[in-house]
Amino acid sequence: MYTQAMDTMGKDGGDAGNKALRSAEEMQRQEAFDARIDAGEFIEAKDWMPDHYRKTLLRQISQHAHSEIVGMLPEGNWISRAPTLKRKAILLAKVQDEGGHGLYLYAAAETLGSSRDQMLDALHTGRAKYSSIFNYPTLTWADMGTIGWLVDGAAIMNQVPICRCSYAPYARAMVRICREESFHQRQGYDALLTMMQQGTDAQRAMVQDAVNRWWWPSIMMFGPPDDQSPNSAQSMRWGIKRVSNDTLRQKFIDATVEQAKVLGVTLPDPDLQWNEERQAHDYGAIDWSEFWRVIGGDGPCNEERLGARVKAWEDGAWVREAALAHAAKYAPVKAAA
């Protein structure tokens, strides 16, 4: 579903790669690497890369993968309660898509030298983060539509530039993910539009309530302001990140305001208004204390989400053991063939 503000998780500065240089040969490799980045070339897994570039990518891709699989939880709870067979089938397909996105991304992260078990252990022990948006509760069916419209809409705004990420395995994975996220956004908007145009007053009120609760967490998904994002400059220098947090947030708000008018809902920001001089919308102050509190583990559902992930991992132990036993049983046959 999304990668969020992954450059907020580390405090290692952008010059750490230079500090790690140990030889003239490595400096030459660094210069050659920088030249390839400046030329807009893609870096493949087998290519030399600075340790800090590898570390930054591994952190971002693995946390993106974690966000995908944790993001299955709040929507998965609503599959059995979808109002129609059509909505149930759509939601089921969407949740399956998110699981697939996680697999693509774990595979991309593995090319950087970390195993899937290591990444999942970091998630389960709280050493790795996932997007803060999934630590909010899904109280009504309107939340399913609002997540599709706002959360997946923000995800698309964030992820399309990553299709041009300098690390080729990550960029390739994002192409398919973005296509599927586009479907996710549209189905969410369609679900809300149906309730607003064909529903009862109570259903329309339910949609407005969901928008009120998800609006601010959605625009927090772009991460802290640029001047408070410690690793953004280095990530943009390396071509891992292509567009700044504030620029993406502004584009999302400008696009969403028009969609809200068609939908017939009010965005819960009294300061939201068009600025003719900037040719963009002004918006109210974001409560960054809430953002950092949720990132730090004190959100409404942090404990519930992580507990569900750990339980799923433990309950699935027998499946992993059976798969390994099956592979070991038939390995000699394959080797002899």
JOFEN-V690861 format. One record per residue. N is the residue number from 1. RES is the residue in one small letter. PHI is phi in radians with two decimals (999 if undefined). PSI is psi in whole degrees, 0 to 359 (none if undefined). NEAR is the number of other C-alpha atoms within 10 Angstrom. Layout:
n->N res->RES phi->PHI psi->PSI near->NEAR
n->N res->RES phi->PHI psi->PSI near->NEAR
//
This chain:
n->1 res->m phi->999 psi->307 near->34
n->2 res->y phi->-2.85 psi->155 near->30
n->3 res->t phi->-1.80 psi->132 near->26
n->4 res->q phi->-2.22 psi->128 near->26
n->5 res->a phi->0.69 psi->41 near->23
n->6 res->m phi->-1.14 psi->342 near->23
n->7 res->d phi->-1.38 psi->4 near->21
n->8 res->t phi->-1.56 psi->350 near->16
n->9 res->m phi->-1.51 psi->337 near->18
n->10 res->g phi->-1.98 psi->149 near->11
n->11 res->k phi->-1.88 psi->4 near->10
n->12 res->d phi->-1.27 psi->122 near->13
n->13 res->g phi->-1.29 psi->169 near->13
n->14 res->g phi->-1.24 psi->344 near->18
n->15 res->d phi->-1.61 psi->7 near->10
n->16 res->a phi->-1.09 psi->326 near->13
n->17 res->g phi->-1.09 psi->320 near->17
n->18 res->n phi->-1.15 psi->323 near->13
n->19 res->k phi->-1.13 psi->334 near->9
n->20 res->a phi->-1.46 psi->353 near->12
n->21 res->l phi->-1.10 psi->136 near->14
n->22 res->r phi->-2.14 psi->348 near->9
n->23 res->s phi->-2.70 psi->163 near->9
n->24 res->a phi->-1.10 psi->323 near->9
n->25 res->e phi->-1.08 psi->319 near->10
n->26 res->e phi->-1.23 psi->326 near->15
n->27 res->m phi->-1.12 psi->322 near->14
n->28 res->q phi->-1.13 psi->320 near->11
n->29 res->r phi->-1.10 psi->321 near->15
n->30 res->q phi->-1.09 psi->316 near->18
n->31 res->e phi->-1.11 psi->319 near->12
n->32 res->a phi->-1.15 psi->321 near->14
n->33 res->f phi->-1.10 psi->313 near->19
n->34 res->d phi->-1.06 psi->322 near->16
n->35 res->a phi->-1.12 psi->321 near->12
n->36 res->r phi->-1.15 psi->320 near->15
n->37 res->i phi->-1.10 psi->315 near->18
n->38 res->d phi->-1.10 psi->329 near->12
n->39 res->a phi->-1.43 psi->356 near->9
n->40 res->g phi->1.39 psi->20 near->14
n->41 res->e phi->-1.37 psi->156 near->16
n->42 res->f phi->-1.54 psi->146 near->17
n->43 res->i phi->-1.77 psi->128 near->18
n->44 res->e phi->-1.68 psi->166 near->15
n->45 res->a phi->-1.06 psi->327 near->18
n->46 res->k phi->-1.40 psi->349 near->8
n->47 res->d phi->-1.37 psi->154 near->8
n->48 res->w phi->-1.19 psi->144 near->14
n->49 res->m phi->-2.62 psi->151 near->18
n->50 res->p phi->-1.10 psi->149 near->18
n->51 res->d phi->-1.01 psi->322 near->14
n->52 res->h phi->-1.26 psi->328 near->19
n->53 res->y phi->-1.10 psi->313 near->17
n->54 res->r phi->-1.06 psi->314 near->19
n->55 res->k phi->-1.12 psi->318 near->13
n->56 res->t phi->-1.11 psi->316 near->19
n->57 res->l phi->-1.11 psi->315 near->20
n->58 res->l phi->-1.06 psi->318 near->21
n->59 res->r phi->-1.12 psi->314 near->19
n->60 res->q phi->-1.19 psi->314 near->24
n->61 res->i phi->-1.20 psi->318 near->23
n->62 res->s phi->-1.16 psi->322 near->29
n->63 res->q phi->-1.24 psi->329 near->29
n->64 res->h phi->-1.12 psi->316 near->25
n->65 res->a phi->-1.09 psi->316 near->31
n->66 res->h phi->-1.03 psi->320 near->30
n->67 res->s phi->-1.09 psi->323 near->25
n->68 res->e phi->-1.12 psi->314 near->26
n->69 res->i phi->-1.37 psi->328 near->21
n->70 res->v phi->-1.23 psi->328 near->23
n->71 res->g phi->-1.14 psi->344 near->23
n->72 res->m phi->-1.23 psi->334 near->20
n->73 res->l phi->-1.19 psi->308 near->18
n->74 res->p phi->-1.12 psi->330 near->21
n->75 res->e phi->-1.50 psi->326 near->21
n->76 res->g phi->-1.03 psi->330 near->16
n->77 res->n phi->-1.11 psi->342 near->11
n->78 res->w phi->-1.80 psi->0 near->19
n->79 res->i phi->-1.05 psi->315 near->19
n->80 res->s phi->-1.31 psi->350 near->11
n->81 res->r phi->-1.98 psi->11 near->12
n->82 res->a phi->-1.07 psi->142 near->17
n->83 res->p phi->-1.24 psi->335 near->11
n->84 res->t phi->-2.41 psi->165 near->9
n->85 res->l phi->-1.10 psi->322 near->11
n->86 res->k phi->-1.07 psi->312 near->10
n->87 res->r phi->-1.15 psi->325 near->15
n->88 res->k phi->-1.12 psi->315 near->16
n->89 res->a phi->-1.13 psi->320 near->12
n->90 res->i phi->-1.13 psi->314 near->18
n->91 res->l phi->-1.15 psi->321 near->24
n->92 res->l phi->-1.06 psi->316 near->18
n->93 res->a phi->-1.12 psi->322 near->14
n->94 res->k phi->-1.13 psi->314 near->22
n->95 res->v phi->-1.11 psi->321 near->22
n->96 res->q phi->-1.10 psi->320 near->15
n->97 res->d phi->-0.99 psi->316 near->20
n->98 res->e phi->-1.09 psi->321 near->24
n->99 res->g phi->-1.08 psi->319 near->20
n->100 res->g phi->-1.11 psi->321 near->16
n->101 res->h phi->-1.06 psi->319 near->27
n->102 res->g phi->-1.04 psi->318 near->26
n->103 res->l phi->-1.14 psi->317 near->18
n->104 res->y phi->-0.98 psi->315 near->20
n->105 res->l phi->-1.29 psi->323 near->23
n->106 res->y phi->-1.08 psi->321 near->24
n->107 res->a phi->-1.11 psi->320 near->20
n->108 res->a phi->-1.13 psi->319 near->24
n->109 res->a phi->-1.16 psi->325 near->27
n->110 res->e phi->-1.09 psi->334 near->17
n->111 res->t phi->-1.19 psi->349 near->16
n->112 res->l phi->-1.66 psi->2 near->17
n->113 res->g phi->1.84 psi->8 near->12
n->114 res->s phi->-1.94 psi->144 near->14
n->115 res->s phi->-1.50 psi->160 near->14
n->116 res->r phi->-1.11 psi->322 near->15
n->117 res->d phi->-1.08 psi->320 near->9
n->118 res->q phi->-1.13 psi->318 near->11
n->119 res->m phi->-1.16 psi->317 near->21
n->120 res->l phi->-1.20 psi->326 near->21
n->121 res->d phi->-1.11 psi->321 near->15
n->122 res->a phi->-1.10 psi->322 near->16
n->123 res->l phi->-1.17 psi->312 near->20
n->124 res->h phi->-1.21 psi->335 near->19
n->125 res->t phi->-1.68 psi->4 near->10
n->126 res->g phi->1.44 psi->6 near->13
n->127 res->r phi->-1.40 psi->338 near->10
n->128 res->a phi->-1.96 psi->150 near->17
n->129 res->k phi->-1.83 psi->169 near->22
n->130 res->y phi->-2.44 psi->171 near->28
n->131 res->s phi->-1.01 psi->134 near->24
n->132 res->s phi->-1.10 psi->336 near->26
n->133 res->i phi->-1.07 psi->334 near->25
n->134 res->f phi->-1.47 psi->4 near->26
n->135 res->n phi->-1.71 psi->17 near->24
n->136 res->y phi->-1.91 psi->147 near->17
n->137 res->p phi->-1.37 psi->154 near->18
n->138 res->t phi->-1.89 psi->101 near->21
n->139 res->l phi->-1.56 psi->329 near->12
n->140 res->t phi->-2.40 psi->171 near->14
n->141 res->w phi->-1.10 psi->330 near->19
n->142 res->a phi->-1.10 psi->336 near->23
n->143 res->d phi->-1.11 psi->328 near->25
n->144 res->m phi->-1.14 psi->316 near->26
n->145 res->g phi->-1.17 psi->321 near->27
n->146 res->t phi->-1.22 psi->324 near->29
n->147 res->i phi->-1.09 psi->317 near->26
n->148 res->g phi->-1.08 psi->313 near->29
n->149 res->w phi->-1.20 psi->305 near->26
n->150 res->l phi->-1.51 psi->310 near->23
n->151 res->v phi->-1.22 psi->312 near->26
n->152 res->d phi->-1.23 psi->331 near->24
n->153 res->g phi->-1.11 psi->317 near->26
n->154 res->a phi->-1.15 psi->323 near->29
n->155 res->a phi->-1.07 psi->316 near->24
n->156 res->i phi->-1.08 psi->316 near->24
n->157 res->m phi->-1.03 psi->322 near->19
n->158 res->n phi->-1.31 psi->322 near->25
n->159 res->q phi->-1.56 psi->333 near->24
n->160 res->v phi->-0.99 psi->316 near->18
n->161 res->p phi->-1.09 psi->335 near->19
n->162 res->i phi->-1.25 psi->342 near->24
n->163 res->c phi->-1.07 psi->343 near->21
n->164 res->r phi->-1.89 psi->18 near->21
n->165 res->c phi->-1.00 psi->146 near->25
n->166 res->s phi->-1.18 psi->339 near->22
n->167 res->y phi->-1.57 psi->110 near->23
n->168 res->a phi->-1.03 psi->315 near->17
n->169 res->p phi->-1.04 psi->324 near->21
n->170 res->y phi->-1.24 psi->315 near->26
n->171 res->a phi->-1.07 psi->318 near->21
n->172 res->r phi->-1.13 psi->319 near->16
n->173 res->a phi->-1.09 psi->325 near->18
n->174 res->m phi->-1.26 psi->337 near->22
n->175 res->v phi->-1.07 psi->309 near->16
n->176 res->r phi->-1.20 psi->320 near->13
n->177 res->i phi->-1.04 psi->318 near->24
n->178 res->c phi->-1.15 psi->323 near->24
n->179 res->r phi->-1.08 psi->317 near->12
n->180 res->e phi->-1.27 psi->325 near->18
n->181 res->e phi->-1.13 psi->329 near->25
n->182 res->s phi->-1.10 psi->318 near->16
n->183 res->f phi->-1.08 psi->318 near->15
n->184 res->h phi->-1.07 psi->318 near->27
n->185 res->q phi->-1.14 psi->318 near->22
n->186 res->r phi->-1.20 psi->321 near->16
n->187 res->q phi->-1.17 psi->326 near->21
n->188 res->g phi->-1.15 psi->315 near->24
n->189 res->y phi->-1.12 psi->320 near->22
n->190 res->d phi->-1.12 psi->320 near->15
n->191 res->a phi->-1.11 psi->318 near->19
n->192 res->l phi->-1.21 psi->319 near->29
n->193 res->l phi->-1.10 psi->322 near->20
n->194 res->t phi->-1.08 psi->315 near->14
n->195 res->m phi->-1.17 psi->322 near->20
n->196 res->m phi->-1.25 psi->325 near->21
n->197 res->q phi->-1.65 psi->331 near->12
n->198 res->q phi->-2.07 psi->356 near->11
n->199 res->g phi->-1.55 psi->182 near->13
n->200 res->t phi->-1.51 psi->172 near->11
n->201 res->d phi->-1.04 psi->322 near->11
n->202 res->a phi->-1.13 psi->322 near->11
n->203 res->q phi->-1.21 psi->322 near->18
n->204 res->r phi->-1.15 psi->322 near->21
n->205 res->a phi->-1.16 psi->325 near->16
n->206 res->m phi->-1.14 psi->320 near->20
n->207 res->v phi->-1.12 psi->315 near->26
n->208 res->q phi->-1.09 psi->320 near->21
n->209 res->d phi->-1.09 psi->319 near->18
n->210 res->a phi->-1.14 psi->318 near->21
n->211 res->v phi->-1.09 psi->319 near->24
n->212 res->n phi->-1.03 psi->320 near->17
n->213 res->r phi->-1.38 psi->331 near->16
n->214 res->w phi->-1.73 psi->348 near->21
n->215 res->w phi->-1.06 psi->305 near->18
n->216 res->w phi->-1.18 psi->316 near->20
n->217 res->p phi->-1.03 psi->329 near->22
n->218 res->s phi->-1.16 psi->316 near->23
n->219 res->i phi->-1.34 psi->345 near->21
n->220 res->m phi->-1.28 psi->341 near->22
n->221 res->m phi->-1.04 psi->340 near->22
n->222 res->f phi->-1.41 psi->358 near->26
n->223 res->g phi->1.56 psi->175 near->25
n->224 res->p phi->-1.17 psi->166 near->21
n->225 res->p phi->-0.93 psi->154 near->16
n->226 res->d phi->-0.95 psi->322 near->15
n->227 res->d phi->-1.33 psi->357 near->10
n->228 res->q phi->-2.07 psi->15 near->10
n->229 res->s phi->-1.86 psi->96 near->18
n->230 res->p phi->-1.10 psi->328 near->19
n->231 res->n phi->-1.89 psi->6 near->20
n->232 res->s phi->-1.07 psi->316 near->24
n->233 res->a phi->-1.05 psi->315 near->17
n->234 res->q phi->-1.18 psi->321 near->18
n->235 res->s phi->-1.12 psi->324 near->20
n->236 res->m phi->-1.29 psi->325 near->15
n->237 res->r phi->-1.06 psi->322 near->14
n->238 res->w phi->-1.49 psi->355 near->20
n->239 res->g phi->1.35 psi->13 near->21
n->240 res->i phi->-1.29 psi->320 near->24
n->241 res->k phi->-2.01 psi->136 near->21
n->242 res->r phi->-1.89 psi->335 near->20
n->243 res->v phi->-2.36 psi->142 near->16
n->244 res->s phi->-1.27 psi->161 near->18
n->245 res->n phi->-0.99 psi->312 near->22
n->246 res->d phi->-1.18 psi->323 near->16
n->247 res->t phi->-1.15 psi->316 near->12
n->248 res->l phi->-1.12 psi->319 near->18
n->249 res->r phi->-1.07 psi->317 near->20
n->250 res->q phi->-1.13 psi->318 near->17
n->251 res->k phi->-1.10 psi->320 near->14
n->252 res->f phi->-1.12 psi->314 near->21
n->253 res->i phi->-1.09 psi->314 near->21
n->254 res->d phi->-1.06 psi->320 near->17
n->255 res->a phi->-1.25 psi->322 near->13
n->256 res->t phi->-1.28 psi->327 near->16
n->257 res->v phi->-1.01 psi->316 near->18
n->258 res->e phi->-1.18 psi->322 near->10
n->259 res->q phi->-1.14 psi->323 near->14
n->260 res->a phi->-1.13 psi->324 near->16
n->261 res->k phi->-1.11 psi->316 near->11
n->262 res->v phi->-1.13 psi->320 near->9
n->263 res->l phi->-1.21 psi->327 near->18
n->264 res->g phi->1.58 psi->26 near->15
n->265 res->v phi->-1.99 psi->161 near->20
n->266 res->t phi->-1.84 psi->129 near->14
n->267 res->l phi->-1.40 psi->134 near->17
n->268 res->p phi->-1.38 psi->60 near->16
n->269 res->d phi->-2.47 psi->101 near->14
n->270 res->p phi->-1.13 psi->342 near->9
n->271 res->d phi->-1.61 psi->2 near->11
n->272 res->l phi->-1.32 psi->115 near->14
n->273 res->q phi->-2.76 psi->154 near->14
n->274 res->w phi->-1.27 psi->134 near->14
n->275 res->n phi->-1.90 psi->106 near->11
n->276 res->e phi->-1.07 psi->323 near->9
n->277 res->e phi->-1.17 psi->317 near->7
n->278 res->r phi->-1.46 psi->344 near->8
n->279 res->q phi->0.99 psi->43 near->9
n->280 res->a phi->-2.77 psi->167 near->15
n->281 res->h phi->-1.51 psi->134 near->18
n->282 res->d phi->-1.38 psi->150 near->16
n->283 res->y phi->-2.50 psi->163 near->15
n->284 res->g phi->-1.29 psi->172 near->12
n->285 res->a phi->-1.19 psi->136 near->9
n->286 res->i phi->-1.56 psi->137 near->15
n->287 res->d phi->-1.42 psi->87 near->11
n->288 res->w phi->-1.24 psi->341 near->13
n->289 res->s phi->-1.14 psi->324 near->9
n->290 res->e phi->-1.14 psi->317 near->15
n->291 res->f phi->-0.99 psi->310 near->20
n->292 res->w phi->-1.21 psi->329 near->16
n->293 res->r phi->-1.15 psi->317 near->12
n->294 res->v phi->-1.22 psi->317 near->21
n->295 res->i phi->-1.01 psi->324 near->19
n->296 res->g phi->-1.38 psi->359 near->14
n->297 res->g phi->1.84 psi->6 near->16
n->298 res->d phi->-1.94 psi->35 near->14
n->299 res->g phi->-1.47 psi->175 near->20
n->300 res->p phi->-1.07 psi->330 near->13
n->301 res->c phi->-2.25 psi->16 near->19
n->302 res->n phi->-0.96 psi->310 near->18
n->303 res->e phi->-1.13 psi->319 near->12
n->304 res->e phi->-1.12 psi->315 near->13
n->305 res->r phi->-1.12 psi->312 near->18
n->306 res->l phi->-1.16 psi->322 near->20
n->307 res->g phi->-1.08 psi->320 near->13
n->308 res->a phi->-1.15 psi->322 near->14
n->309 res->r phi->-1.16 psi->316 near->18
n->310 res->v phi->-1.13 psi->319 near->16
n->311 res->k phi->-1.11 psi->318 near->11
n->312 res->a phi->-1.08 psi->321 near->11
n->313 res->w phi->-1.13 psi->315 near->15
n->314 res->e phi->-1.21 psi->319 near->10
n->315 res->d phi->-1.15 psi->334 near->10
n->316 res->g phi->-1.57 psi->7 near->11
n->317 res->a phi->-1.04 psi->320 near->10
n->318 res->w phi->-1.15 psi->329 near->11
n->319 res->v phi->-1.18 psi->315 near->10
n->320 res->r phi->-1.11 psi->319 near->11
n->321 res->e phi->-1.13 psi->319 near->11
n->322 res->a phi->-1.15 psi->321 near->11
n->323 res->a phi->-1.13 psi->318 near->11
n->324 res->l phi->-1.15 psi->320 near->11
n->325 res->a phi->-1.13 psi->320 near->12
n->326 res->h phi->-1.12 psi->316 near->11
n->327 res->a phi->-1.12 psi->320 near->12
n->328 res->a phi->-1.18 psi->324 near->11
n->329 res->k phi->-1.13 psi->320 near->11
n->330 res->y phi->-1.74 psi->358 near->10
n->331 res->a phi->-1.05 psi->316 near->11
n->332 res->p phi->-1.07 psi->325 near->10
n->333 res->v phi->-1.12 psi->315 near->9
n->334 res->k phi->-1.15 psi->321 near->9
n->335 res->a phi->-1.15 psi->326 near->7
n->336 res->a phi->-1.41 psi->341 near->6
n->337 res->a phi->-1.26 psi->none near->5
//
